[in-house]
């Protein structure tokens, strides 16, 4: 015997039914930050944080890498 149930609900209702946390505020915060990156662009401080996360072993030579990347982008060291 096979029994099926069709439940008609929104994604938010389904998450509540399954007991999952409401991550909408976190999602909105993430989207707002991404909008800021798009409108304002990456600052040298943002680039430095990204590079330190992506290249953890490059901490000693970071200033050299920073000058190469920022020099190529036409920016000066601040």
C-alpha positions as CSV (number, residue, x, y, z in Angstrom):
1,X,0.0,0.0,0.0
2,X,1.3,3.5,-0.9
3,X,0.0,6.7,0.7
4,X,1.0,10.1,-0.5
5,X,0.3,13.6,0.8
6,X,0.4,16.8,-1.1
7,X,1.0,19.8,1.0
8,X,0.4,23.2,-0.6
9,X,2.5,25.8,1.3
10,X,5.0,28.6,0.8
11,X,8.7,28.0,1.3
12,X,8.6,30.0,4.6
13,X,5.7,27.8,5.8
14,X,7.6,24.6,4.8
15,X,10.7,25.7,6.8
16,X,8.5,26.5,9.8
17,X,6.8,23.1,9.5
18,X,10.2,21.3,9.3
19,X,11.5,23.3,12.3
20,X,14.2,25.0,10.4
21,X,15.5,28.4,11.6
22,X,14.4,31.7,10.0
23,X,17.4,32.9,8.1
24,X,15.7,35.7,6.3
25,X,17.3,38.5,8.4
26,X,20.8,37.0,7.8
27,X,20.0,36.7,4.1
28,X,18.9,40.4,3.9
29,X,22.1,41.5,5.7
30,X,24.2,39.4,3.2
31,X,22.3,41.0,0.2
32,X,22.8,44.5,1.6
33,X,26.5,43.9,1.9
34,X,26.7,42.5,-1.6
35,X,24.8,45.6,-2.9
36,X,27.4,47.8,-1.1
37,X,30.3,46.0,-2.8
38,X,28.6,46.4,-6.2
39,X,27.9,50.1,-5.8
40,X,31.0,51.2,-3.8
41,X,33.5,48.6,-5.1
42,X,36.1,46.9,-3.1
43,X,38.3,49.1,-0.9
44,X,42.0,48.2,-0.3
45,X,41.0,47.1,3.2
46,X,38.4,44.7,1.7
47,X,41.0,43.4,-0.7
48,X,43.5,42.9,2.1
49,X,41.0,40.8,4.1
50,X,40.1,38.7,1.1
51,X,43.8,38.1,0.2
52,X,44.7,37.1,3.8
53,X,41.8,34.6,3.8
54,X,42.7,33.2,0.4
55,X,46.5,33.2,0.8
56,X,47.2,32.6,4.6
57,X,50.8,31.7,3.9
58,X,51.5,34.9,2.1
59,X,51.3,37.2,5.2
60,X,55.0,38.1,5.0
61,X,54.9,39.1,1.4
62,X,51.5,40.7,1.4
63,X,52.8,44.2,1.0
64,X,54.5,43.2,-2.2
65,X,51.4,41.5,-3.5
66,X,49.3,44.5,-2.5
67,X,51.5,47.0,-4.3
68,X,51.5,44.8,-7.4
69,X,47.7,44.5,-7.5
70,X,46.9,48.1,-6.6
71,X,49.6,49.4,-8.9
72,X,48.0,47.4,-11.7
73,X,44.6,48.9,-10.9
74,X,46.0,52.4,-11.0
75,X,45.6,53.0,-7.2
76,X,48.2,54.2,-4.8
77,X,49.1,52.7,-1.5
78,X,47.2,54.2,1.4
